[in-house]
Amino acid sequence: MLIKSTRLRYFSGIILFSILASCSNGNFVENQNEIIEANNPETYDYCPNNEPLEYSDYDLVWLDSFNTLSLDINNWNYMYGDGSLYGIPGWGNNEDQTYVDSEENIYSSDGCLFIVPTFNEGVGFESARINSSQKRTFLFGRIDVAFSVPELTGVWPAIWMLPEYKRYGNWPASGEIDLMETKNKASDELVTTIHYGHDFHRLIGKTTYLSQLSKLTNPDDQNIVSILWDEESIEWLLNNSSIYRIEFNNIEALEPNPFVEEFHSLINVAVGGNFPGNPNSDEYCASRLNCPDVKKMIIDYIAYYESSK
């Protein structure tokens, strides 16, 4: 197991405003925050190489620190195309990108995973999506992901989880857990959600509004998003500060509870569609060459811990 040097900082006061999304309303309410400009450093394939954290009540049982020359296929599967191979054309959202496994769009470098959404005339938008199905599954415990996100019009990066066995049927009946989503250039808005519904699509979640100085796009100063997950609840943390918690007993029409089953993880960068809207192709890199890090999703590591209690 390769361990990295610690450089990550914590900060407090991350929440400026928070808006809850009810199960009956799929739209998150947006809020206008005071604009404070942040000057992100222009870097290229920069990896923070942070060390996964230690916790007194959790034991580290699995780590992918992306130190291999290419994606570790013992942990991950590539996904391909426009969703048609999986019975969901447009990925259920009328999206514009085609998912590929090209090293122009997904690669490892210096201990980080990089996903680059690109645009080229005659080809269109290309990006990458991976999952850990049948290779690494999760049930309860703590998951930490050190990351930064791209800021582009029409981009939708996500770190999320889907059920391994679809015990209660197809989406959304067997659940979905979204650790982190942002959209467009709003990397100061962190969306955390669960999706479920045995009768119709229900969701409950929260948008956490961050200061421009602590937004999620800075590759030089990555953040850690976490979930603490047990039989009774899921709690989201950002840099070890709690931002949202749901208790299963308080969720309407949840039973039978899909969130007490095994899930696998997914990482992807979508482009266009109903959510987040139309992309501006002029903003996208044509390849990884000379593409600044603020236009990439960067994953430093993913760490999975089991409770030591």
C-alpha positions in Angstrom: 0.0 0.0 0.0 1.5 3.3 -1.1 1.1 6.1 1.5 1.3 9.7 0.4 2.6 12.9 2.2 0.1 14.8 4.1 -0.7 18.3 2.9 -4.4 18.6 3.3 -5.8 21.3 5.4 -9.1 21.5 7.3 -11.2 24.5 7.5 -14.4 25.4 9.5 -17.3 27.5 8.7 -17.9 25.8 5.3 -21.6 26.3 5.2 -22.9 29.7 4.1 -26.4 28.7 3.3 -28.1 25.3 2.9 -31.3 24.4 1.1 -33.2 21.2 1.6 -34.8 19.4 -1.3 -38.0 17.6 -0.4 -38.9 14.2 -1.7 -41.8 15.6 -3.7 -39.7 18.3 -5.5 -36.7 17.3 -7.6 -35.5 20.9 -7.9 -32.9 22.4 -5.6 -33.5 26.0 -4.7 -30.5 28.2 -5.5 -29.3 31.1 -3.5 -27.4 34.2 -4.5 -24.2 34.6 -2.4 -21.9 37.5 -2.2 -19.3 37.2 -4.9 -15.7 36.9 -3.6 -13.3 36.2 -6.4 -10.8 33.4 -6.0 -7.6 33.2 -8.0 -6.9 29.5 -8.6 -3.3 28.7 -9.7 -3.0 27.5 -13.3 -1.5 24.1 -13.0 -1.2 21.1 -15.4 -1.5 17.5 -14.1 -0.8 18.6 -10.5 -1.5 16.0 -7.9 -1.5 17.0 -4.2 -0.4 13.5 -3.1 -2.2 13.7 0.2 -2.1 10.9 2.7 -5.4 9.2 3.7 -6.4 10.3 7.2 -6.6 8.1 10.3 -9.5 8.0 12.6 -9.8 6.6 16.1 -13.1 4.8 15.5 -12.5 3.6 11.9 -10.0 1.2 10.4 -8.7 1.7 6.8 -9.6 -1.5 4.8 -9.2 -0.4 1.2 -7.4 2.4 -0.6 -7.0 3.4 -4.2 -4.4 6.2 -4.4 -4.0 5.9 -8.2 -0.3 5.3 -8.2 -0.5 2.8 -11.1 0.5 3.9 -14.6 -3.1 3.4 -15.8 -6.5 2.8 -14.1 -6.3 -0.3 -11.9 -8.8 -2.7 -13.6 -8.8 -4.8 -10.5 -10.8 -2.0 -8.9 -12.6 -0.3 -11.8 -14.6 -0.8 -15.0 -14.7 1.6 -17.8 -18.2 2.5 -19.1 -18.7 3.4 -22.8 -20.8 5.3 -25.2 -24.0 7.3 -24.9 -25.8 5.0 -22.5 -27.5 2.8 -25.1 -25.3 -0.2 -24.2 -26.9 0.0 -20.7 -30.5 0.6 -21.9 -30.4 4.3 -20.9 -29.7 6.4 -24.1 -28.4 9.9 -23.2 -27.7 8.4 -19.8 -31.3 9.2 -18.8 -30.6 13.0 -19.1 -30.2 13.7 -22.8 -26.5 14.2 -22.3 -24.0 15.3 -25.0 -20.9 13.3 -24.2 -19.7 9.9 -25.3 -17.8 8.0 -22.6 -14.5 6.5 -23.8 -11.4 5.0 -22.3 -8.9 7.2 -24.2 -5.9 8.5 -22.3 -6.9 11.9 -23.6 -9.9 11.7 -21.3 -8.9 9.5 -18.4 -5.4 8.8 -17.1 -3.3 8.5 -13.9 -0.4 10.8 -13.3 1.8 11.2 -10.2 -0.7 9.5 -7.9 -4.0 11.1 -9.1 -6.8 10.1 -11.4 -7.6 12.8 -14.1 -10.9 12.9 -16.1 -10.9 15.5 -18.9 -14.1 16.3 -20.8 -13.0 17.4 -24.3 -14.6 18.8 -27.4 -13.5 18.4 -31.0 -15.3 19.3 -34.2 -16.6 16.2 -36.0 -16.3 14.2 -32.8 -18.2 16.2 -30.2 -17.9 15.9 -26.5 -16.0 13.0 -25.0 -15.4 12.2 -21.3 -15.0 9.2 -18.9 -17.1 7.2 -16.5 -16.0 4.4 -14.3 -17.6 2.1 -11.7 -16.4 -0.5 -9.2 -19.2 -3.0 -9.8 -18.2 -6.7 -9.1 -14.7 -5.5 -8.0 -15.2 -3.2 -4.9 -18.5 -2.9 -3.1 -19.3 -1.0 0.1 -21.7 -1.6 3.0 -21.6 0.8 6.0 -18.5 2.4 7.3 -16.7 5.6 6.1 -15.7 6.6 2.6 -13.3 9.5 2.0 -12.7 11.0 -1.5 -10.0 13.7 -2.0 -10.9 15.6 -5.1 -11.3 18.8 -7.2 -13.8 19.4 -9.9 -13.8 21.2 -13.3 -15.5 24.6 -13.8 -17.1 24.7 -17.3 -20.5 25.7 -18.7 -22.5 22.5 -19.1 -20.3 20.2 -17.0 -21.6 17.8 -14.3 -19.0 16.0 -12.3 -20.2 13.4 -9.8 -18.9 10.9 -7.2 -21.7 8.6 -6.4 -22.9 5.1 -5.6 -25.4 2.6 -7.1 -26.8 -0.7 -5.7 -24.7 -3.8 -6.5 -27.6 -6.2 -6.8 -30.8 -4.1 -7.5 -32.5 -6.1 -4.8 -35.7 -4.0 -5.1 -35.7 -3.5 -8.8 -34.4 -0.9 -11.3 -33.6 2.7 -10.5 -34.6 4.4 -8.3 -36.2 1.6 -6.2 -32.9 0.1 -5.1 -31.4 3.5 -4.3 -28.6 5.9 -5.2 -26.2 7.8 -3.0 -24.6 10.9 -4.3 -21.5 11.8 -2.3 -20.8 14.9 -4.4 -22.2 16.7 -7.5 -21.5 20.1 -8.9 -22.7 21.7 -12.1 -21.4 24.3 -14.6 -19.1 26.9 -13.0 -20.8 26.6 -9.6 -18.1 24.7 -7.8 -19.0 26.6 -4.6 -22.3 24.6 -4.5 -21.9 21.0 -3.2 -25.0 18.8 -3.9 -25.5 15.7 -1.7 -28.5 13.5 -2.3 -30.1 10.1 -2.0 -32.6 8.8 -4.6 -35.1 6.1 -4.0 -38.8 5.2 -4.5 -40.8 2.0 -4.6 -43.8 3.9 -6.1 -42.2 6.8 -7.9 -38.9 8.7 -8.0 -38.2 10.4 -4.7 -35.2 12.2 -3.5 -34.0 14.0 -0.5 -30.8 16.1 -0.3 -29.1 19.3 0.4 -27.0 22.0 -1.4 -24.2 23.3 0.7 -23.1 26.8 -0.4 -19.4 27.5 0.1 -17.3 30.6 0.0 -15.6 31.3 -3.3 -12.3 30.9 -1.4 -13.2 27.4 -0.4 -14.9 26.2 -3.6 -14.2 22.7 -4.9 -12.3 23.5 -8.1 -8.9 24.3 -6.7 -6.5 21.5 -7.6 -3.8 22.9 -5.4 -5.9 22.7 -2.3 -8.2 19.7 -2.6 -11.2 18.9 -0.4 -12.3 15.6 1.1 -15.9 14.6 0.9 -17.0 11.8 3.2 -20.0 9.7 4.1 -20.5 8.0 7.5 -23.0 5.2 6.8 -24.6 2.7 9.2 -27.9 0.8 9.6 -29.6 4.0 10.8 -28.3 6.9 8.9 -26.0 8.5 6.3 -24.0 11.6 7.2 -22.0 13.7 4.7 -18.9 15.6 5.8 -16.6 18.1 4.0 -13.1 18.3 5.3 -14.4 16.4 8.4 -17.1 18.9 9.2 -20.7 17.7 9.1 -22.8 19.2 6.3 -25.8 17.0 6.2 -27.3 13.9 7.9 -30.4 11.8 7.2 -31.9 9.2 9.5 -33.7 6.4 7.7 -36.5 6.3 10.2 -37.5 9.9 9.3 -37.7 9.3 5.5 -41.2 8.9 4.0 -42.0 5.7 2.1 -38.5 4.3 2.4 -39.3 0.8 3.4 -38.0 -1.7 2.4 -34.9 0.3 3.0 -32.5 -0.1 0.0 -29.7 1.7 1.9 -28.9 -1.3 4.0 -27.6 -3.2 0.9 -24.2 -3.3 -0.8 -23.4 -0.5 -3.2 -20.6 0.1 -5.7 -19.0 3.5 -6.6 -19.0 5.6 -9.7 -16.9 8.6 -10.9 -17.8 10.5 -14.0 -17.9 13.9 -15.7 -21.1 14.4 -17.8 -21.6 17.2 -20.3 -24.9 18.9 -21.2 -28.4 17.5 -20.9 -31.4 18.4 -18.9 -29.1 18.9 -15.9 -26.9 20.9 -16.0 -27.9 22.5 -19.4 -26.2 23.3 -22.6 -22.4 23.4 -22.7 -20.2 26.0 -24.3 -17.8 24.0 -26.5 -15.3 26.9 -26.7 -14.5 26.4 -23.0 -13.5 22.8 -23.3 -10.0 21.4 -24.0 -9.4 19.5 -27.3 -7.1 17.0 -25.5 -5.2 16.6 -22.2 -2.2 18.4 -23.7 -1.9 21.9 -22.2 -5.3 21.5 -20.5 -5.3 23.4 -17.2 -6.4 21.4 -14.1 -9.4 23.6 -13.4 -11.0 22.0 -16.5 -10.5 18.4 -15.1 -11.9 16.2 -12.4 -8.9 15.2 -10.2 -9.2 12.4 -7.6 -6.2 12.0 -5.3 -7.5 9.0 -3.4 -10.5 7.0 -2.3 -10.3 5.4 1.1 -12.8 3.0 2.7 -12.9 2.4 6.4 -14.9 0.0 8.6 -16.1 0.9 12.1 -13.7 -0.3 14.8 -16.5 -0.2 17.4 
